[in-house]
Amino acid sequence: MVSRKQRIPFCDLSKLDDEGRQMAERATVDGQVLNIFKVLLNHPRLVRNWGRFGNYILQGSTLSAREREIAILRIGWLNQAQYEWEQHVLVGKRAGLNDAEIEQIKKGPQAGWNRHDAALVQAADDLFENSVVSDDTWKTLSETYNTQQIMDLVFSIGQYNLVSWALNSFGVPLDDFLPGAQKH
């Protein structure tokens, strides 16, 4: 992963209006506002609107948490988005991914996955490389996914591609509790 310099400072949480403070309070781990939100709350209106979609992807989509996290981790890895990767390794483990599978995500679709999981990883690769899910990947996904699940997969990968771009461009530093934070 590439280390990036913080370009957007943390916002002054004490200067947020009531709605901004409520958003910050919902984005905490162990009482600390996550660094991504300390940066993004420089633009509360953006966070409020983006958050609706992000919450759908994380909590309302038709994908299982495990499958969603495979896709999110793969696009985060492809984008070399350290913050995204470190956060979603933790989320992925809570969703049932083990250390070996997390290592497989780094290696790609040919790393010993079953057919369906390989297609999830390949979908992220396809979108990253060509901005379209290939016919072969689509066909494989269609064996187990309905139309809504395929749509949710594409939107999940797209959402976390966007998040990776933002994190990388803004230089959001790792939260102290993340494993990679101790290396810096």
N, C-alpha and C positions, 0 to 999 in steps of 0.2 A: 504494500500500500504506500502511496505517496503522501508525505506529510505536506500540509498546506498552511500557509500563514493566515492568521485570522484577519480578514479584511473588514468585517462589520463587527463593531464592538457589541458587547452585551448592552441591552437597553437598561435604563434605570427603572427597575420594577416599581419603585416608589412613586414614579410619575405617571403610571398607567391609570386610566379611568377604571371604574368598577368592573366593566366588562373585561378589560384587559387583565385586571388582577384575577378575575375568575378563570380566565383562560390559563394564566400562569399557575394558579392553584391546581388546576386539573392536569398539569404537565409536570408533575413532581415524582421523584423517587426518593424515598427516605427524607421527605420534607424539603428537598432541594429541587428547584426548577431545572429541568433538563436544559443543557446548553443550547440545543437547537431552538428551543423556545425563547431563551434569553436573547438570542440573535433575531429570530423571526418576529418577536413582539416589538421590534422597531417599526413594524408595519401591521398593527393589530387588525385592520380591515382585511388585509390579505390573509392573515392567519385564520380569521373567522371563516372566510369563504373557502379557502383551501381545506381547512379542517373538516368541513362537512364531507367532502369527497374522501379525504384520508380516513376518516372514521368509518365510512362505508367499506372501504377496502379492508381495513383491519377488523371490523366487527360485523359487517352485514353482508359480505359477498357470499356467493355460493360455494366458494372453495373451502376445503378443510384448512385449518390453521397450518398444519404440517406442509401441505402442498403450496400454500401461499408463501410460506417462509422459504421453501426451496427456490421459488421464482424470485423473491425479493433478494435473497442472499446472492443468487447468481448475478442479477443485474447490478447489485452493489459491488460485487467482486469485479465484474467486467469494467465498471466505471472507476475502479480503484478508489472507492468512497469509504475511507477508513471509519468515519463516524457511523455511516449506515451499516457497514459490516459488523463492527463491534456491538452495536445496539441489537442488531437482528440475530447475531449468534445467540445472545441471551434469550431473545424472543423465540427463536427457532428451537432452542433446547426445551423451553417451556411447552412448545407445541409438539414435542416428541422426537426431534432430530437428535441423533447422537453425534459424538465427536468424529467418528469415521465418516458419517454422511456429510458433515460440515466440511471435512477435508475433500470429499468427493465433489462437492459443489465447486471448489476451486479448480478441480481438474477437468470438469465439463461433462458433457453428456455421454462420453465413452468410458466413464470411470467406474463401470460395474453396476450401474443402476438397473432396476427392472425397466421394462419397456415404457410404462407410463411415466415414471419419474424421470427417465432419460428424456422423454418428450417435453416435460416441464422445463428442464434445464436447456434443452435445445430451443424451445420457444424464446427464452431470454436471449440466447445466442443469435437466433434468427433476427429478432427485433433489433438487437444491438448492432448487428453487422449489416442488415439489409432493410430495416424498417418494415418488415413484413414477415409473418409466420410462413415458413415454406409449406408447400403442398404436402410433402411427406410428414412433416411435424403435425400439420393440421389433421391429416388422415389418422395418425396414431392417437392424437388427443381425442378425436371423434369416436374412437372405439370405447372410451370410458366416460367422456364428458358430453353433456348436452350443450346446446347453443349458449345458454346463459353462462355456464361454467367457462366455456372458451372465451366469451366476451369478458368475464371477470378476470380471467388470467391475463389477457392482453392489457386490460386497464390497470391491473395490479403491477405488471412489469412497467408499463408506461408511467404510473404514479411514482414508482421508486426509481425510475430513470430520472425523472424530474427532481425528486428529492436528492438523489446523488449529485446531480448537476448543481443544485443550490448549495448543498453542504460543501462540495468541493470549491465552488466559486466564492462562497462567503468565508470559507476557512473556519467552519465551526469546530472548536477544539473538543477533544474527547472529554466526557464527564469523568470525574475522578474515580468513580466506581468501575469503569470499564477496564478490562485487562490491558489494553494497549496504552492506557494513560500512564501507567507506571514506567513505560519505556522512554518517555519523553522528558 
